[in-house]
Amino acid sequence: MLASALNGKLGDLFNEYDVEDFLEAYEQFKVLIPVGEGLWKAGRKDVGRVVGLLLDVVNDLAEDLQPCLARGHSLDAKRRKSYLDALVLEGFERHEAMQILLANIKPLNIMTQSVSKVATEAVSKSKK
């Protein structure tokens, strides 16, 4: 009914998903909202305490790991400097060697950003 009234891509989207089934499921779900509100009001402070505790754990771990992280960063910097020096020793100009080094780093950063984006989207979808 609604899908037939719409043209183009929006209409195709509605044809792909059964809007009436969605609306029926939504009506059934809607009756749970007051239950959720009551649970939230009753357990809000407890949830806050648990989340606060978890954040304390995460922060404590991050603080405890700082020396290890610093060592890892230092080793990474030394490895990259060694690679840069090796490229210069092999005859590349320093600026050329730096471009090669950066070209090798860029795909890693793009991959890391891509993985991070996918993970963030997955977490967001699981929370809905």
Buried (B, 14 or more C-beta within 10 A) or exposed (E): EEBEEEEEEEBEEBEEEEEEEEEEEEEEEEEEEEEEEEEEEEEEEEEEEEEEEEEEEEEEEEEEEEEEEEEEEEEEEEEBEEBBEEBBEEEBEEEEBBEBBEEEEEEEEEEEEEEEEEEEEEEEEEEE
